[in-house]
Amino acid sequence: MRLRFLWPGKTRNRELKSLQDFYAERIRALADVEIIETREARGLPENQAGKIKDLEAVGLEKHLEDAYIICLLDRGTEMTSQELARFIGTVERNSAKPLAFVVGGFLGLADRVVGRADLRVSLSRMTFSHELSRIMLLEQIYRALTIHRGRHYAK
């Protein structure tokens, strides 16, 4: 199974970056993993949110052509860890495409990226920073893979 994680910009918070690396290494023991940090749109005022998201979309779209696209959105479908594990198992059995999990920047994702999604997922109805969302996603993917592979993961 091939997993691709995409987001604009690097994780700047040192503690969160450490957790990101921790979960990425754990996932690598179970699947082929690629983390792609695309160019972040900088220097524009926040009131130009559409332009910022469109600029970031350009970098993300380059890595979506051959993938089953899963966008993280606050208005996406919520899943339990068990449901996510079943979903991953279904995709693994029925598709050769990599799973591409796309997390937006601090303003979210451009509509054109969301429109390409095969699935829209929400980590919670609450709002989290984009950097924290990355960690939560990686942890949940690790958890789902261990469930899917029949390994023990503490509850």
Summary of the structure (lengths in Angstrom):
residues: 155
radius of gyration: 15.0
end to end distance: 24.2
largest distance: 47.8
contacts: 456
relative contact order: 0.23
helix: 44%
strand: 23%
